[in-house]
Amino acid sequence: MRLNEIVFNDAKPVEGYGPGFFRIGGQVIQGAVITAPSGTRTWGGFDDIPALEALAAHTDVIFIGTGSEIAHLPTGLREQLEKAGVGVEAMASPAAARTYNVLLSEGRRVALAMLPI
């Protein structure tokens, strides 16, 4: 078996999560979070559409973690992101974190916004 080291460049993978927090690139963040190659910061949730739209120029798809359970995104949020030309996929936050990490390791142009579990 051959093991290859993954180089994430400027993007930081999700290393862990728990009740109310995420650990990304060695940093613990309380509450909702956005992470992309441009950086990691807190997120205002579904109403914070401008923060997600700002990722559109450098992102093909944004994974949105809806917390511990999968939930539908508000229609306005999905419409605004699609209008900005970025794909959006909603899933439970643990699944969104795993999917983001895999695609990030492949060098894809992805971003992640998650609500805590």
Order of alpha helices (4+ residues) and beta strands (2+ residues): beta-beta-beta-beta-beta-alpha-beta-alpha-beta-alpha-beta
